[in-house]
Amino acid sequence: MGYQESCQAGKDALVAGRVDEAIRLLTECTDLLPGEAEAWLYLGVAQAQGGQDAVAAISLRYAEDLNPHDARAPYNLGRLLQRGGDTAGARESFGRALAIAPAYDKARTALLELGGGPAPAAPAPDIPPPPAARPVETPVSSHRPAGRGGGEGRFYLARLDPASFAKVGLALIVLDGLASWPFNRALKALFHVPSAAALRAANSAAGTPGVASTPSVVAHAPFGAHHMAVRAVAIVFVLFMLPLILYAVAALYNYFSDRFGAPSAKLGTVPDALVVEQVDGTAFANVWTAVNGVLYAVLFPILAVALACAVASSGGKSGPILAIVSVIVLLAVLVGIAGGLGGLWLLTVIVIGLYNLVAAHVGGVRIRVDRSRGEWTLRGFVFGPSFVCYVLQKVPLVALLALALAGLNTIPPSGTAAAARHAANPLAHLGPGALVLYCVLSTIVAVVIRLVVYNGIGLTLGGLRGEVSDR
């Protein structure tokens, strides 16, 4: 069926009380013509009649965004919010409906029922109500249907689009690094944190054990052929290897999401945005740890073997040395994988647990999404609430890590290697308070830059895309 046939059939099914059929048909309409507000309006009403309050609110808000002159969308959203106990939100929605169509009696009555004060006066009889004020044939009920799921607003990120993940991820990493550089330099100057080159020069002049002590080498190292080669390799890695790795990450996420179950999040709605109220930390940790396990087990050993080959060949050595170096590197990588994956899983659960704790008390991150043909596109973040949530989530963990690092800095180095590592640590001179403040300020700056950069990417390149479902 085409759009008109599906939309009419969905309306008929809704009026007849066949809610599941109505949701299916009207969803097909939104896939065929995602810019048609009428289909989203009726879909929202059908979802509300089916008890799917969270997704119904999303559909009704989207209908209002597409056609801000239709009073039915805010009216039905108000009924939905009223049913959920959000009196303030319902009153605001009914007010928007009356602002669009002052003669909309249903919205006027609903607002008066909520104690919204005197409603706007109806227009004179010779001014007919606007066509947008016609009611939906089956409006949102004031009672949630019993025995139907979906009302808790939990959505599952079933799949990521690998191409958009690689494109947006690469842009985010590159632009974030470029934007962060001057702010990081300013923070280091404020806290008198030396650069790597200055630290090498100072250690060389002081004759620190284990640190290169040839003045000419130190003086010319930043501009030498070795450093130029390292920078060239880094640029090649970012431009060519990183997109491939990001694409592989998204593909692996899709694979393990199918095997272990897709991670989910509980979403709420506010005007013009969704609120990420809670994230399933265990499911996300399972998938994320599996993805990293494959990357560590496949990609990094390949790079390690290539590096070992380069080291062996550069010294003019033959097979035995290459074999020994390769075995040592691979064993070190495998040991790191075995010990690191468990720590990664636990750290992921802790980080998401901190997010859920913050979101429960101050509100979660607010996101703007587009929905089209079963895909959601993350267009950007509402800056203020998202900034507060991310900072409150990250700062406690960063402060604890900074205190732990400050404690390690107070331990006197024993041995040449330990003295060299201590001398090469640019934060070793900072006391506990200064170190915590430095790390917290760095985190705040990083959050600001990341939000701004992603919002810019969403406006220009388009955001991350993925398949999201409510079951």
Helices and strands as residue ranges (DSSP letters): H 3-15, H 19-32, H 37-49, H 53-66, H 72-83, H 87-100, H 105-113, G 131-133, E 154-160, H 162-190, H 196-206, H 215-220, G 221-223, H 225-236, I 237-241, H 242-260, E 264-270, E 273-279, H 281-294, I 295-299, H 300-314, H 319-362, E 365-372, E 375-381, H 383-409, H 416-423, H 432-460, E 464-469
